[in-house]
Amino acid sequence: MLNPGLHHDEANLALNMIEHSYSEFFMPLERNQVCPPFFLIISKLIYNFVNFNYSARFSDMLLRVLPMLSGLAALPFFAYLLNKLFKNKVLTLAGTLFLALNDSAVYYSCVFKQYSLEILVSLVLIFLACNINFKDEKFFSNLVIFFIMGISPLLSFSSYFILTGIFLYLLYLYFKLNSRKQILSYIVAMCMPAFLIGLSIIIPFYTQTSKFMNEYWTGEFGLNFTEFIGVFFYNFLQESETEIFYAAVAVVISCGIMLKENLRLFFIIALPLILTFFVSYFGFYPAEMRLLLFIYPALIIIFLYIFSFIKILKNNFVNLFSCILIFIYLGFFIYNPPSTESFILKPDVARDVWEYFEKNYDNKTLVIFAGSKNSQNYYNKFFHVNKYPYSFSGYKNWFEFYQNIPPGTYYIISDFSKSYNFYLKRKLLADTDILEYKIFISPWIRSKNKYGWYMKFIKSD
């Protein structure tokens, strides 16, 4: 249960990582994947140097090392950042708790996708920008820091939202301070590498996949602000329109207070959230939780910012009492945690199907891949079979395929079954003799129409 099989999205990315060289990670990827090159480079380094047991289970575990380390590192770093910003233990504990118990943040720290690394990168950028000292004697060290910020898109494409806020803050300082030459140097040091990375890597990535992604994310474009904020609280507020509306109002009020009281914080934290909303509203960036995880820590800070002005929370006794309540809650949470399925968003059993099938395979019968062909191709690297040259993934494809295959004995392997109903198979295979059939259901299953299966049948003349 701690190392489930790869979901087909993970398999798509894994195949790109395994089949491509390090230099090719800077070029558009296959299978409609968009991923920062440094994420794949680090993952491939881990995969190549630690992979002393070339098996499906060990491979799956290695692929998740970087997301896991990123997710684990984000929590203490976020706590440190909150403590620096608010100097209040209650707000620090509460904010860290919000991030630690977000089901998407937990899930994407356990799968082979880049989203947990994006959270960590956004936290590092916010921390650096909030704590940088603009005194003259810090010029060269600041120049290095801003250059590091400028290459952050190699680790996280979404870092451009944070970088835009930092850029606008530097622009504000350029017109306000006398040291214009230094500020201009910082702007160039940060913006030049970010611009070149965007021009040479990110634009080609998105150009290649834009048509597919626009069709895939249709429902996540054009949301109003309340709906946009509701994406972050989908599970927490249980889709209550009233509560989500109040949450959106609280965000607006907090951003307004931040604009008045702390301009640097507004530019670095509030503005990227506002920018993300507008880019999503006008159809350039989908408002889907996994793609918004990078900005989730900023949203938490915005909410906590209102409470930082409540004087009673600065009282030592109230502080201590609030911390005790939080620890009591944590104790109850640990003693009676939510079910695993609350955090496993995309259960898959592709590997389970292959492991069982490999034990029963006769090493000669042709095998037909169904469902996610990428999941099948990934696991085929560890469990070699006599693959049939054609795969299918839908009702129409299935019917056409079955009409064209010659008579004989076949296996069919499927990793999930959204549209592959067994009774449909029986109907379409009316002239066949089904020799063997087995279904695999994930222990984290949420939807009863997702499972894996394999079948052995004989097609007659």
C-alpha positions as CSV (number, residue, x, y, z in Angstrom):
1,M,0.0,0.0,0.0
2,L,3.0,2.3,0.5
3,N,4.2,1.8,-3.1
4,P,1.2,1.5,-5.4
5,G,1.6,0.9,-9.1
6,L,2.0,3.9,-11.4
7,H,-1.0,5.7,-12.7
8,H,-1.0,6.2,-16.4
9,D,0.0,9.9,-16.1
10,E,3.0,8.8,-14.1
11,A,3.8,6.2,-16.7
12,N,3.7,8.8,-19.4
13,L,6.3,10.9,-17.6
14,A,8.3,7.8,-16.6
15,L,8.6,6.7,-20.2
16,N,9.9,10.1,-21.2
17,M,12.5,10.0,-18.4
18,I,13.6,6.4,-19.2
19,E,13.7,6.7,-23.0
20,H,15.3,10.1,-23.4
21,S,18.8,11.5,-22.8
22,Y,19.5,14.3,-20.4
23,S,19.8,16.9,-23.2
24,E,16.4,15.8,-24.7
25,F,14.7,16.9,-21.4
26,F,15.2,20.5,-22.6
27,M,13.1,19.7,-25.7
28,P,9.3,19.1,-26.0
29,L,8.4,15.7,-24.5
30,E,6.3,12.9,-25.9
31,R,2.8,11.7,-24.8
32,N,1.5,15.3,-24.1
33,Q,3.8,15.7,-21.1
34,V,5.1,19.1,-19.9
35,C,7.7,18.9,-17.1
36,P,10.6,21.0,-15.9
37,P,13.9,19.6,-17.3
38,F,15.7,19.7,-13.9
39,F,13.0,17.6,-12.3
40,L,13.6,14.9,-15.0
41,I,17.4,15.2,-14.8
42,I,17.5,14.8,-11.0
43,S,15.0,11.9,-11.2
44,K,17.1,10.2,-13.9
45,L,20.3,10.6,-11.8
46,I,18.6,9.0,-8.8
47,Y,17.1,6.3,-11.0
48,N,20.4,5.4,-12.7
49,F,22.7,5.5,-9.7
50,V,20.4,3.8,-7.2
51,N,18.6,1.3,-9.3
52,F,20.4,-1.9,-8.2
53,N,17.2,-3.9,-8.3
54,Y,15.7,-3.6,-11.8
55,S,12.1,-4.6,-10.9
56,A,8.7,-2.9,-11.3
57,R,8.2,-2.3,-7.6
58,F,11.7,-0.9,-7.0
59,S,11.5,1.2,-10.1
60,D,8.2,2.7,-9.0
61,M,9.6,3.5,-5.6
62,L,12.7,5.2,-7.1
63,L,10.7,7.4,-9.3
64,R,8.9,8.8,-6.3
65,V,12.0,9.7,-4.3
66,L,12.3,13.3,-5.6
67,P,8.6,14.2,-5.1
68,M,8.7,12.6,-1.6
69,L,11.9,14.6,-0.6
70,S,10.4,17.8,-2.0
71,G,7.1,17.3,-0.1
72,L,8.9,16.5,3.2
73,A,11.3,19.4,2.8
74,A,8.4,21.8,2.1
75,L,6.8,21.4,5.5
76,P,9.7,22.5,7.8
77,F,10.6,25.2,5.3
78,F,7.1,26.5,5.3
79,A,7.0,26.5,9.1
80,Y,10.3,28.4,9.1
81,L,9.0,30.9,6.6
82,L,5.7,31.5,8.6
83,N,7.7,32.0,11.8
84,K,9.9,34.6,10.0
85,L,6.8,36.4,8.7
86,F,4.5,36.3,11.7
87,K,6.7,35.4,14.7
88,N,3.7,33.7,16.1
89,K,3.6,30.0,17.0
90,V,-0.1,29.6,16.6
91,L,-0.1,31.0,13.1
92,T,3.0,28.9,12.2
93,L,1.4,25.7,13.5
94,A,-1.9,26.4,11.9
95,G,-0.4,27.3,8.5
96,T,1.9,24.2,8.5
97,L,-1.1,22.1,9.4
98,F,-3.1,23.4,6.4
99,L,-0.3,22.5,4.0
100,A,0.4,19.1,5.7
101,L,-3.2,17.9,5.5
102,N,-4.0,19.1,2.0
103,D,-4.9,15.8,0.3
104,S,-3.5,17.0,-3.1
105,A,-0.2,18.1,-1.5
106,V,0.0,14.7,0.3
107,Y,-0.8,12.8,-2.9
108,Y,1.6,14.6,-5.2
109,S,4.4,14.0,-2.7
110,C,3.9,10.3,-3.3
111,V,3.6,10.0,-7.1
112,F,6.0,10.6,-10.0
113,K,4.9,14.2,-10.9
114,Q,6.6,17.5,-10.3
115,Y,3.9,19.3,-8.3
116,S,5.5,18.8,-4.8
117,L,8.7,20.2,-6.1
118,E,6.8,23.3,-7.4
119,I,5.5,23.9,-3.9
120,L,9.1,23.8,-2.5
121,V,10.4,26.1,-5.3
122,S,7.7,28.7,-4.7
123,L,8.5,28.6,-0.9
124,V,12.2,29.2,-1.6
125,L,11.4,32.1,-4.0
126,I,9.0,33.7,-1.5
127,F,11.6,33.3,1.3
128,L,14.4,34.8,-0.7
129,A,12.4,37.7,-1.9
130,C,10.9,38.5,1.5
131,N,14.2,38.4,3.3
132,I,16.7,39.9,0.8
133,N,18.6,43.0,2.1
134,F,19.0,45.8,-0.5
135,K,21.9,47.5,1.3
136,D,24.8,48.5,-1.0
137,E,27.3,46.1,0.6
138,K,25.0,43.2,-0.3
139,F,25.1,43.9,-4.0
140,F,27.1,41.0,-5.3
141,S,25.4,38.4,-3.1
142,N,22.0,39.8,-4.1
143,L,23.0,39.5,-7.8
144,V,23.7,35.8,-7.3
145,I,20.4,35.3,-5.5
146,F,18.4,37.0,-8.3
147,F,20.2,34.9,-10.9
148,I,19.3,31.8,-9.0
149,M,15.7,33.0,-9.0
150,G,15.9,33.6,-12.7
151,I,16.8,29.9,-13.4
152,S,14.1,28.5,-11.1
153,P,11.8,27.8,-14.1
154,L,14.2,24.9,-14.9
155,L,12.8,23.3,-11.7
156,S,9.3,24.7,-11.8
157,F,7.5,26.3,-14.7
158,S,4.9,27.8,-12.4
159,S,7.7,29.9,-10.7
160,Y,7.0,32.5,-13.4
161,F,4.0,33.6,-11.4
162,I,6.1,34.3,-8.3
163,L,8.9,35.8,-10.4
164,T,6.4,38.3,-12.0
165,G,5.5,39.5,-8.5
166,I,9.2,39.9,-7.6
167,F,9.9,41.7,-10.9
168,L,7.0,44.2,-10.3
169,Y,8.4,44.8,-6.7
170,L,11.8,45.5,-8.1
171,L,10.3,47.8,-10.7
172,Y,8.5,49.7,-7.8
173,L,11.9,50.0,-6.0
174,Y,13.5,51.2,-9.2
175,F,11.3,54.3,-9.2
176,K,11.3,54.8,-5.5
177,L,15.0,54.3,-4.4
178,N,18.0,56.2,-5.5
179,S,20.1,53.1,-6.2
180,R,18.5,52.6,-9.6
181,K,21.6,51.1,-11.2
182,Q,21.7,48.3,-8.6
183,I,18.0,47.6,-8.9
184,L,18.3,47.5,-12.7
185,S,21.2,45.0,-12.3
186,Y,18.9,42.8,-10.1
187,I,16.1,42.9,-12.7
188,V,18.5,41.9,-15.5
189,A,20.1,39.1,-13.4
190,M,16.7,37.6,-12.7
191,C,14.7,38.4,-15.9
192,M,17.3,37.5,-18.5
193,P,17.7,33.8,-17.7
194,A,14.0,33.5,-17.0
195,F,13.2,35.1,-20.4
196,L,15.7,32.8,-22.3
197,I,14.4,29.7,-20.6
198,G,10.8,30.7,-21.4
199,L,11.7,31.4,-25.1
200,S,13.8,28.3,-25.7
201,I,12.1,25.7,-23.5
202,I,8.7,26.5,-22.1
203,I,7.1,28.1,-25.2
204,P,8.0,25.1,-27.4
205,F,6.7,22.8,-24.7
206,Y,3.3,24.4,-24.4
207,T,3.0,25.1,-28.2
208,Q,3.3,21.3,-28.8
209,T,0.7,20.4,-26.2
210,S,-1.6,23.4,-26.3
211,K,-4.3,21.9,-28.4
212,F,-4.6,18.8,-26.3
213,M,-4.4,20.6,-23.0
214,N,-7.0,23.2,-24.0
215,E,-9.4,20.4,-24.8
216,Y,-8.5,18.5,-21.7
217,W,-8.8,21.5,-19.3
218,T,-11.9,23.1,-20.8
219,G,-13.9,23.1,-17.5
220,E,-11.1,24.8,-15.5
221,F,-10.9,28.0,-17.6
222,G,-12.9,31.2,-17.0
223,L,-13.9,30.6,-13.4
224,N,-14.9,33.7,-11.4
225,F,-12.9,34.6,-8.3
226,T,-15.2,32.8,-5.9
227,E,-15.1,29.6,-8.0
228,F,-11.3,30.0,-8.3
229,I,-10.9,30.1,-4.5
230,G,-13.3,27.2,-4.2
231,V,-10.8,25.0,-6.1
232,F,-8.5,25.2,-3.1
233,F,-11.2,24.3,-0.6
234,Y,-13.1,21.7,-2.7
235,N,-12.8,19.0,0.1
236,F,-12.4,21.3,3.1
237,L,-15.6,23.3,2.6
238,Q,-17.5,20.4,0.9
239,E,-18.5,22.6,-2.0
240,S,-20.6,25.0,0.3
241,E,-21.1,28.1,-1.9
242,T,-21.7,30.3,1.1
243,E,-18.5,29.3,2.9
244,I,-16.5,29.5,-0.3
245,F,-17.9,33.0,-0.9
246,Y,-16.8,34.1,2.6
247,A,-13.4,32.6,2.0
248,A,-13.0,34.6,-1.3
249,V,-14.1,37.8,0.6
250,A,-11.5,37.1,3.3
251,V,-8.8,36.7,0.6
252,V,-9.8,40.1,-1.0
253,I,-9.8,41.9,2.4
254,S,-6.4,40.3,3.4
255,C,-4.9,41.3,0.1
256,G,-6.2,44.9,0.6
257,I,-4.7,45.1,4.1
258,M,-1.4,43.7,2.8
259,L,-1.3,46.3,0.0
260,K,-1.7,49.0,2.7
261,E,0.6,47.6,5.4
262,N,3.3,45.6,3.7
263,L,3.9,46.3,0.0
264,R,6.8,43.8,-0.4
265,L,4.6,41.0,0.9
266,F,1.7,42.1,-1.4
267,F,3.9,42.0,-4.5
268,I,5.6,38.7,-3.6
269,I,2.6,36.8,-2.2
270,A,-0.7,38.4,-3.0
271,L,0.0,39.5,-6.6
272,P,1.1,36.1,-7.9
273,L,-2.2,34.7,-6.6
274,I,-4.2,37.5,-8.3
275,L,-2.1,37.0,-11.5
276,T,-2.8,33.2,-11.4
277,F,-6.5,33.9,-11.2
278,F,-6.5,36.3,-14.2
279,V,-4.3,34.0,-16.3
280,S,-6.8,31.2,-15.6
281,Y,-9.8,33.4,-16.1
282,F,-8.7,34.3,-19.6
283,G,-8.0,30.7,-20.5
284,F,-4.2,30.5,-20.4
285,Y,-3.7,28.4,-17.3
286,P,-6.1,25.7,-15.9
287,A,-7.6,26.2,-12.4
288,E,-7.1,22.6,-11.3
289,M,-5.8,21.9,-7.8
290,R,-2.6,20.0,-8.8
291,L,-1.6,22.9,-11.1
292,L,-2.4,25.4,-8.3
293,L,-0.5,23.7,-5.6
294,F,2.5,26.0,-6.1
295,I,0.4,29.0,-5.0
296,Y,-1.4,27.2,-2.1
297,P,1.3,28.3,0.5
298,A,0.8,31.9,-0.6
299,L,-3.0,31.5,-0.2
300,I,-2.4,30.2,3.4
301,I,-0.2,33.2,4.2
302,I,-2.8,35.6,2.9
303,F,-5.4,34.0,5.2
304,L,-3.1,34.1,8.2
305,Y,-2.2,37.7,7.5
306,I,-5.6,38.9,8.8
307,F,-5.1,37.0,12.0
308,S,-1.7,38.4,12.6
309,F,-3.4,41.8,13.4
310,I,-5.5,40.2,16.2
311,K,-3.8,41.4,19.3
312,I,-5.1,38.6,21.6
313,L,-3.2,36.0,19.5
314,K,0.0,37.8,20.6
315,N,-0.8,37.1,24.3
316,N,1.5,34.4,25.6
317,F,-1.3,32.6,27.5
318,V,-3.6,32.6,24.4
319,N,-0.7,31.5,22.3
320,L,0.1,28.5,24.6
321,F,-3.6,27.5,24.9
322,S,-4.0,27.6,21.1
323,C,-1.0,25.5,20.5
324,I,-2.3,23.0,23.0
325,L,-5.6,22.8,21.1
326,I,-3.7,22.3,17.8
327,F,-1.6,19.5,19.4
328,I,-4.8,17.8,20.8
329,Y,-6.3,18.0,17.3
330,L,-3.1,16.4,15.9
331,G,-3.3,13.7,18.5
332,F,-6.9,12.8,17.5
333,F,-5.9,12.9,13.8
334,I,-3.0,10.5,14.4
335,Y,-5.1,8.2,16.6
336,N,-8.0,8.2,14.2
337,P,-6.6,9.2,10.8
338,P,-8.8,9.5,7.6
339,S,-8.9,6.5,5.3
340,T,-6.2,6.1,2.8
341,E,-8.5,6.8,-0.1
342,S,-8.8,10.4,1.1
343,F,-5.3,10.9,-0.1
344,I,-5.0,8.5,-3.0
345,L,-6.7,10.4,-5.8
346,K,-6.0,8.2,-8.7
347,P,-5.8,4.5,-7.8
348,D,-4.4,2.2,-10.3
349,V,-3.6,-1.5,-10.4
350,A,-1.6,-1.9,-13.6
351,R,1.4,-3.4,-11.8
352,D,-0.8,-5.8,-9.9
353,V,-2.3,-7.1,-13.2
354,W,1.2,-7.5,-14.7
355,E,2.7,-9.3,-11.7
356,Y,-0.1,-11.8,-11.6
357,F,-0.1,-12.3,-15.3
358,E,3.6,-12.8,-15.5
359,K,3.4,-15.8,-13.2
360,N,0.8,-17.4,-15.5
361,Y,2.1,-16.4,-18.9
362,D,3.2,-19.2,-21.3
363,N,5.8,-16.9,-23.0
364,K,4.4,-17.4,-26.5
365,T,0.7,-16.4,-26.7
366,L,0.2,-13.0,-28.2
367,V,-0.8,-10.3,-25.7
368,I,-3.0,-7.3,-26.6
369,F,-2.6,-4.1,-24.6
370,A,-5.8,-2.2,-23.6
371,G,-6.6,0.9,-21.6
372,S,-3.6,3.2,-21.1
373,K,-1.1,2.0,-23.6
374,N,1.6,4.0,-21.8
375,S,1.1,2.2,-18.6
376,Q,1.3,-1.1,-20.5
377,N,4.4,-0.1,-22.3
378,Y,6.0,1.0,-19.1
379,Y,5.4,-2.3,-17.2
380,N,6.3,-4.2,-20.3
381,K,9.9,-3.1,-19.7
382,F,9.9,-5.3,-16.6
383,F,7.6,-8.1,-17.6
384,H,8.4,-9.1,-21.2
385,V,5.6,-10.6,-23.3
386,N,4.9,-11.4,-27.0
387,K,3.1,-8.2,-27.7
388,Y,0.4,-8.0,-30.4
389,P,1.3,-4.9,-32.6
390,Y,-2.1,-3.2,-32.1
391,S,-3.6,-1.7,-28.9
392,F,-7.1,-0.4,-28.3
393,S,-8.5,2.1,-25.8
394,G,-12.3,2.5,-26.5
395,Y,-15.5,1.0,-27.7
396,K,-15.1,1.8,-31.3
397,N,-11.4,0.8,-31.4
398,W,-12.2,-2.4,-29.6
399,F,-14.9,-3.3,-32.1
400,E,-12.8,-2.5,-35.1
401,F,-9.8,-4.3,-33.6
402,Y,-11.7,-7.4,-32.9
403,Q,-13.0,-7.6,-36.4
404,N,-9.5,-7.5,-37.8
405,I,-7.5,-9.8,-35.7
406,P,-7.0,-13.3,-37.2
407,P,-8.4,-16.4,-35.4
408,G,-6.3,-17.7,-32.6
409,T,-5.5,-17.6,-28.9
410,Y,-4.9,-14.2,-27.2
411,Y,-4.4,-12.5,-23.9
412,I,-5.8,-9.0,-23.2
413,I,-4.3,-6.9,-20.4
414,S,-6.0,-3.7,-19.1
415,D,-4.8,-1.4,-16.4
416,F,-8.1,0.3,-15.6
417,S,-11.7,-0.1,-16.7
418,K,-13.6,3.1,-17.2
419,S,-15.2,1.9,-20.4
420,Y,-14.1,-1.7,-20.6
421,N,-17.0,-3.5,-19.2
422,F,-16.8,-7.3,-18.9
423,Y,-20.3,-7.8,-20.2
424,L,-19.5,-5.7,-23.3
425,K,-16.6,-8.1,-23.9
426,R,-18.9,-11.1,-23.6
427,K,-21.2,-9.5,-26.2
428,L,-18.5,-8.6,-28.6
429,L,-16.7,-11.9,-28.0
430,A,-19.9,-14.0,-28.7
431,D,-17.9,-16.3,-31.1
432,T,-15.0,-16.8,-28.7
433,D,-14.1,-19.2,-25.9
434,I,-13.0,-17.3,-22.8
435,L,-10.4,-19.5,-21.1
436,E,-9.5,-17.2,-18.2
437,Y,-10.6,-13.9,-16.7
438,K,-9.5,-12.1,-13.6
439,I,-10.3,-8.7,-12.1
440,F,-8.0,-6.6,-9.8
441,I,-9.5,-3.9,-7.6
442,S,-7.4,-1.3,-5.9
443,P,-7.6,-1.2,-2.0
444,W,-7.8,2.6,-2.3
445,I,-10.7,2.5,-4.8
446,R,-13.1,5.4,-4.9
447,S,-14.8,4.7,-8.1
448,K,-16.2,1.3,-8.8
449,N,-15.6,1.6,-12.6
450,K,-11.8,1.6,-12.1
451,Y,-10.1,-1.7,-11.9
452,G,-7.6,-3.8,-13.8
453,W,-8.2,-7.1,-15.6
454,Y,-6.9,-9.6,-18.0
455,M,-8.5,-12.2,-20.2
456,K,-7.4,-15.2,-22.2
457,F,-9.7,-16.1,-25.1
458,I,-9.8,-18.0,-28.4
459,K,-11.2,-16.4,-31.5
460,S,-12.9,-18.9,-33.8
461,D,-12.8,-18.8,-37.6
